[in-house]
Structure formats: structure tokens, C-alpha cells
């Protein structure tokens, strides 16, 4: 029997599990897999944190209650500084 540490989880797998965790779609086995990887690997914890941060930002920018801008005035929409001046 070997006590060798298993290789790190594939980044795509970890990101997929993190996304599913945030969406509430993990089953018990998947949750255990994610928890074990987060306990085992500092790199996995960093990656998970980055996924969570990105999800929070996306919800703030695009979620309900996010500030919306009217870009229908084509003359103003071409002027980036004018758009910035509309920000409160």
C-alpha cells in the first residue's frame, strides 16, 4: 500500500465543482470530493476563492438591481468619457 499523495485535481474539474457548488447542484459525492480537495490543497483553495470572487462580481454587475445604462443615444455611446460621467 502506498501513502503517496494523489495528484492535484484537474483545474477544469475543480472549477466545475465550484460552479456547481455555487449553483447548489452538487450531490453528496461531489461535495465530498470538493471538500477533500479544498482541505488537501492550498492551490485548490486559492482557485475556489477566485471562482467565488468572480461569481460575486458577476452577480453585482449583471444581477437583479445592478445599475443599467441607456446606450440608445448613439452620439453619446461613442464617447467613453461621456459614459463615465453618467456614473454616480
C-alpha angles and dihedrals in degrees: 000000000000126000091199116142112248116246118267117276116264109264093232090053092048093048090048091052091046092051091048090048091054090048092048093241102121119116120214095269093049092048090051090049092052094045092049092050092048091050092048104043133049089194090056091050090051092049092047091050091051091051090050092048091050091049091052092050092047091052091049093049101038106018130097111300094025114142111261126205128211108229096174094109098083094191091059096038089063090058109077093189091053089053091051091050088059091063115101 
